[in-house]
Amino acid sequence: MQPVSRIVAVRIVPLCWTSCRHIFCYNIWGLKAHNQAESQRPADIIRNSSSKFLHTASAEDKISLSDGNKSTLRKLVEDVGIDEETFNKAFRKEPRLLDVHPSIWENSLKALRACGFSGKECLSMFIASPSLLKTKPDALLSGVKNWQSTVLGGQKLISLLTLCPQLLFVERHEIYRRFPVLKTLSSQDNVVELLRRYPDYMFVDWNDFLAKVNYVEEEMKINRIQISKCDLLSCSLLELRTRHMFLERTGNYIPPNPKTAEHLPNKNPSLRQIIDSDDIHFATKLAGVTVEEFEVFRELYKEELKLFMITLIPTEFAHGCDKIANK
């Protein structure tokens, strides 16, 4: 994993948010991380984190496959249940697979099949993530075992890793740090589906994500289980705050009262509506105003937040993150 970027911490002058100053502070600290952390994509992290696992390139590895080598490779995949038509389609879809020597194919197939993957599932993984073929077999085995340690196993794990093979490159400590939190966003049975839809959960800046989870719970008073129903990863903390405050100030969002019976209807827009709506739908349908009015508010709100920023003691933010992770 790439190291978390150094970020200049800030403190909020306690005005109308005095009662929840420490919560609001570390949310804004996470906001400062967004511009750098949000731009990172899993592909970048995978490329860096997997580099230490790669085979040392040899002269043999660099040899372009001759017709004889292609025949060897075709025979190799046929032995694991991959027919010629599937074989040809795979290489048309991902030509780089032909640049890998059959001996490396054999070692990679052997390692993954020992973990329970079928030949076709292995081929699907290589197409989705060609770097798997250059990854040491021991690292592939270790990657599967790391995920098995989360209590995931059997066909569910096979299905998840087949669809999202990049997850094999997640470090063990990151799995242990993130997986317990992800289970609180969804039921044990649905956490696999959550990762299938949003594998980026394992690669984004974790402190930034925890800050958004905290804001949803502490400021919007929404149960974190609702996060699994929307694409929180694509929404920055700043945009989340902006949309929430705009709805609140236009009278379209009233913080739920925890003392109110749960069976009473909640007229607030759902978290999914707030986050997943484009600007037009959000402004006109949820807030009942024009897009121009929302765009003006967005710029004014940025300036409003800047007025409240002063130096923040880092331990306050760390305490907030620990609070979220330990729930």
N, C-alpha and C positions, 0 to 999 in steps of 0.2 A: 504493500500500500504506500502511496505517496504521503509524506509527512504533512500534517496540518500546517497551513501557511501561518506565518507570524502575523498577528493582527493587533492593531492598536486598540486597546480596550477603552471603554467610555463609561461614564456614569450619567444618569439622568437626574436633572434637578427636580426634586420632589415637589411638584405642583399639585395638579388634581389627581396624580397617581400615588400620592404619599402612602396610602394604605397597602399598596402592593409594589413599593419601590424596588425591592430587591428582585422581584420576579421580572419587572419591566426592564431592569438594568441588564440582566444577562440575556434577555430576549434581544435587546438592541445590540449587545456584544455579538450575538450570533448573526444579526443583520449585517454587521460590518464584514463578516466572513463571506457573505453570499456572493459578492461580485467575483471573488476568486474561486471559491469552492463550487459554486453552482455551474461554472463553466467546464469543470472537469467531467469527462465522460468515462464510463467504464473501460472503453477501449484503451484509453491512455493509461489508466491504472493497471489494467491487465498487462499491457506491454511492459511496464516497468517492474511490476511485482513478479512476473513470470520469468524475467530475464535470467535470474540466477539458477533456474531449473533447466535452462536450455542445454541441449547436447552441444559439446564442443564441435564446431564444424571441422570436418575432415575433408580431404580431397575427394573421398568417395561420395560424401554427402553432396558435393557441389557438381558432380557429374550429371549432365542432362540425361534423362532416361532414354535409352535407345529402344528400338522396337523389341529387342530381347528382354530388356528390363520391364517394358510395358506388359509383355506376356507373363513375366514372373509375377508382377503385381496383380494382373487379372486372375491368375491361378490362386494367388494368396487370398484375395477377397472372395473368390468362389468357395474356398474351403470354409469360410465363416458364414456362408448363406447369402452372399450378395451376387445376384445374377448379372449377366453382361449388360443388359439394358440399364439397370440401376447404376452399374459401374460407369457406363458412358455418360449418363445424365449427370452424375456427380462431378465428373471432371469437366464437363461443359459448364456447369454452374460455378465451379471453383477450380480454375486451371492450375492454381498454385500447388494443388495436391500432387500434381505430376512432377514437381520439382523435388519431391522427397524420395529418398532411396528406399526400395522395398524392404531392406533390413530394418529400417526405422519403423516403417509401417508394421512389420511383423511384431516388433517389440511393443509398440503402442497398442496394437490390437490385443496382444496377449495380456497386457496389464489391465486393460478395461474389461475384457471378457472375464478375467478372473474376479472382477468386482460384480459381475452379473449382467453386463451390457451385452446385447445381441450384436451380431455383425452389422446389421442395418442401423442400429442405434449408434454404434461407433462411427460409422460413415457419416451419419447425420451430424454428429458432434464435430467431426473433422471439417465438414463443410462450413458449419457455423463458426468454428474457431480453429483455423488451420494451425495455429501455434501449438495446439495439443500434440501434433505429430512431431514437433521438435522438443517436446517436454520429456524429461527423463521419466521412464516407467515408474521409478520409486516415488517421484513427485506426484504422479497421477494416482497411485495407490494411496499415498498420504492424503491427497485432497479428498478422496472418497471417504476415507476413515475419519477425517475431520468432521465431515457432514454427518456421518453415522453417529458420532458422539453427541449429536443434538437430539437423539432419540428418533430422528428420521431414518427410515430404512425401507427395505423391500422395494416394491414397484413404485411407490410414491417418490422415493429418492431417485431411482433410476429415471423416472419420467421427468423430474425436475432438472436433473443434470443433463439429460439428453436435449432438452429444450434450451437450457441456459448453461452450456458447458463452461462459460467464463467463470462460473461460481467455483470451479475447481481451483482457481487461483487465489481464492480468498484465504488469508492467513488464519490459522487456528484461533489466535487470540481475538481476531476481529469477529469470527463466528460466535465465540463465547460472549463477546461484548454486545453484539447486536441481536442475536437470535432471541434472547429472553425478552427484549423490548418488543420485538416484532410479534411475539406470541401474545403480548397484551393488546395488540392492535386487532387481533383476530383469534379465533378459536384454534386449538391445536390442530384440528382437522383441516382448517382453512389456511394455515400459515404457508403451506406449500403452494396453494393457489395464489396467495399474495405475492410470493417470490416469483412465481411463473409470470405474473402480470407485471411486476415491478422488480426485476433483479437488481436495479440500481440501488435498492435499499442497502445492499452490501458494499457499495462503492462510494456513495456520496459522503461529504463531510458530516461526520456523525454528530458533532456538537451543534452544527447548524440545524440538523434535523431534530435533535432533542429540543432545541429552542422553539421550533415550530410546534412540536407536540405539546410543550409546556404552555405555549400561547393559546392553543386550542382549548386546553383543559382549564387553565387558570383565568384567562381573560374572556374567552368566549363561552366558558362554562359548558363545553360540549364533551361528552364522553369520548375518550380516545378510540373506542371501537369504531367510531364513524370515519376515522382516518383511512381504514382499509377499503372504504367505499369510494374514495376519491383519489386524485393524483396530486397528493401533497408535495411530492418530489419536484413537480414542475412549477410550483408556486414559491416564490421567495418569501422570506419572513416579512420584508417590507410590503410586498403586494398583499400578503395575508392581513397584515395590520391595516393597510390602507382600505381594503374592501370591507373589513369588519367595522372600522370606525366610520366609514361613509354610510353604511347601512344604519349604524347606530344613530348617527347625527341627523339622518333624514327620517328617523322614526320607524325604520323598517327592521330593526333588530333590537330586541329587549333581552338583556341577560337573564337566562332562566333562574328562577328562584329555587335553590336546593330544597327549601321547605315545602314547595308546592308539590302536590301529589303527582307522581309520574304519569298517571293515566290522563291528566288534563292535557288538552291539545296545545301544541307548541306552534305558534304562527310564524316563527322565525324561518328564514330560508335554511335549507340543510347545508351542512359543510360542503357536500358535493356540489350543490348549486352555486355556492359562493366561490369555490375554487375552480371548478371545471367550466364555468360559463365564460364565453368571450366577453370583451368589453361592452359590445352592443347589447347582448342579452342581459348582462349583469346590470347595466345602467337603466335600460328601458323597462325590463321585466321585473327585476328584483328591487331596484331602488325607485323606479317610477320617475326618472329624470332623463335628460338627454345625455348622450355620450360626451358632448362637449363639457357639460357641467361636471361629470365625473373626472374628465381629464384635467380640468382646472383644479379640482380638489386634490387630485393625485400630486400635482406639482406643489400646491400650497402645503400639503401635509408633509412632504419631504422637508420643506423649509421649517415647518413647525417642529419636526423631530430634531433638526439640527440645533435649534435654540436650547434644547434640554441636555445636550451632550457635554459631559465633563469626565475627568479621569475616573475609571472604575477599578476597584480592587479585584484582581483576577480570582481570588478565592471565593468571592460572592458568586461569580458565574459557575465555578467548579462545583460549588455547593448545589446550585440549581440543577446542573446536569446529573449529579449524583441522585438528587431527589427523583428525577424522572426515571433514571435507569433502574432504581431500586423499587419502583412501584410494582 
